[in-house]
Amino acid sequence: MQEWLANNWIGILLGAIGGLLVWFITNWVGKPIVDVRDKRIKALHAAEQNAHVGYGASNERVTEARAALNEAARSTVDFTRLRVAGSAVLSARSVRPGSSRKLADYPP
């Protein structure tokens, strides 16, 4: 057993590092993508459920519809801000030294 371990320690170490790398990618890259997808699906459901609330509906129903649509809009706006900030960071890195453009010049 000790001889086998001595001969294969590099493979075991690389396997452990690979496992940690997969875990890191799944939790730090994949999970936010799934969260954004869930928010978009909830926004679509809210839009479908409240699409035909109009003049014939009671005031309570209109208030509920507006609240649901505002919540859906708020969750998608957060995603848009995150995407714009990420784009700003990436484009700020590509700006030449001495340029007057800064990260604060981009909208929130």
N, C-alpha and C positions, 0 to 999 in steps of 0.2 A: 504494500500500500504506500509506504513512504517512497519507494523507488518510483512508482507511478506518479505520485504527487510531485516529486522532484523533476520528473521529465515533462510534466504537463502544466506547470504552474503558470506559464505565460498564457496558455489558452484559457485557463480558469480566470485569471486576472482580466483578460480581454473580454471574456463573457460577462463578468461582473460589471465592468465599465460600460459595456454595451447595454446591459440591462438598466443601469442608472441613466444612461443617455436616453433610452426609449421612454423611461418614466418621466424624465425631465421634459422631453418634447411633448408627451401626452398631456401633462399637467399644465405646462406653460404656454403651449401653442394650441393644442386641440381643444381644451376645455373652454377658453374664451370664444372659439369659433362655434361650439355647440351652444353656449349661452346666447350668443347673438342670433343664432338660428331659432332658438326657442322664443326669444323676444319678437322676432319677425313673425313667427307663426301666431303668437298671441295677438299681435297687432292685426294680422289678417283676419283672425276670428272676430276680434272686436269690430272691425270694419264690416264684415259680413253680417254680423248680428244686428248692427245699428245702421245699416245702409238705408233702410226705408222708413226711418223714424221721421215723421214730418208733422204737418199741421194737425192731423187728426189724432195724434198721440197726446196723452195727458202730460201735464207739466212735469210730473214725477218721472215719467218715462223719458222725456226729452232730457231732463237733468241727468238721469242715469246714463243715457247714451252719450251725452257730452263728456261726462266723467270718464267713461270707458275709452272713448276716442282720445281724450286728452292724455290719459295714462299711456295708451299705446303710442301716441306721438312722442311723449316724453322719453319713453324707453328707446325709440329709434333715433331720437335726436342725440341721446347720449352716445350711441354707436357712431353717429355721423361726426360728432366732436372728436371722438377717439380716433377715427379714421383720418380726419383733417389734421389732427395733431401729429399723427404718425407720418403723414405725407410731408408735413412741415419739417419734421426732424430729418427725414430722408433728403428733402431738397435743400435744407440748410447745410447738410454735410457736403453737398455738391457745389455750394457757392464758393467762388474763388476767394482766397484770402485778400482782404482789403475791400471787399464788397460792402456796400452799405446795408444790405439785407440782413436781418436778424430774425431769430425765432419769434420774437415779440411782434414782428410785423404781420404775422399770420393771424387770421381771425380765430377766436376760441372755438 
